Amino acid sequence: MSEHGERLDRCAAALADVDALLVTDLLNVRYLTGYTGSNGIAVVSAARRVLVTDFRYQEAVQPLRQVLDVEVLDRDIAARTAEGLAELAPGAERVGFEASMPYGLVERLRALVPAGVELVPVDGAVEALRRVKSATEIAATRHAADVLEVVYGRIAAGRLVGRTEADVAWEIERAIREAGFPELSFAPIVAAGAHGALPHAEPRDVAIERGDLVVVDIGARGASGYCSDCTRTFAAGGPPDPAAAEDYALVLEAQLAGLGAVRPGAVGALVDQTARAVIEAAGWGELFGHGLGHGTGLEVHEGPTLRQTSEDVLEPGNLVTVEPGLYRPGRWGIRIEDHVVVTEAGHEILTPFTKDLVETAG
């Protein structure tokens, strides 16, 4: 059986309180069926698995007929799907819809479903399946992570001083695309000096100065759709302020502690606290304000999470980031992030570029 066929089977088997599920989130549709178009709905039940799309994709979806039925309708496929539920999900009386569906659309569909069919919200059914990755998904993520090693190598060997953050960000994007990746996981973060104290800073047309710490957070998304994510912090053109170097060593200690806690059975909140405790013990807990990490996959942020309130339990096949940071307003920011896969024995790092504080030549 194909991987998408197996996913559809798992989805159908997981439907506990409904007889069928309308999957409208396009990433979830892609995960279940392999469909990459802009207008599609998957209808999953024990009786039938159907992809509904419009005439623009009638040729592109032909290969998908190997794993499910395909119905090509007019452009208003949501309304047509609701009206045809008796055929698309035979015998279904309670039909779930994803909680992300807009309220207005839900009410419209409720008015269109056949008599005797009840639409009920279902939260996170497909997302729960997406958390544990197959060998194929891990390989796709590894491929997207490999290119980051090349990009960081270029930054380390090149010049930062005098270049603008925006120029460096554009070079990163160009390098990832020229390596054959159709898009990035997110817009590159390049933040120097005091600007680095903003965890999600946007690159500016401001020149990087000698001695600045420069936070660089990048990711690539391959043709498969799977994302990579990695952050390194560089010292531009030579040694930074000694206090900044001390902060860097502290963040690295916290990052290594967090990595050491990533293993099957670990609870997200406890992994977060393992890393956070290092920074708190030094008296700077208030300067680490975000969670330790997040899951990745077809989205760069998905479950499971590593944060103070997380009850998620790690399993082999989870892909997560480990990224403590320390942000001193008006002075500098530091973040060190690895992308890892949880294994039976613990974890494997997919982003092995050095975490020593690299001082660029210029």
ABEGO torsion letter per residue (X at the ends): XBAAAAAAAAAAAABAABABBBBABAAAAAAAAGBABABBBBBBBAABBBBBBBAAAAAAAAAAAAABBBBBBBABAAAAAAAAAAAABBGBABBBBBAABBAAAAAAAAAABBBGBBBBBBBGAAAAAAABBBAAAAAAAAAAAAAAAAAAAAAAABBABGBBAAAAAAAAAAAAAAAGBABBABBBBBBBEAAAABAABBBBBBBBBBGBBBBBBBBBBBAAGBBBBBBBBBBBGEBBBAAAAAAAAAAAAAAAAAAAABBBGBBAAAAAAAAAAAAAAAGAAAABABBABBBBEABABBOBBBBAABABBBBBGBBBBBBBBBBBBGABBBBBBBBBBBBAAGBBBABABBABBBBBAX
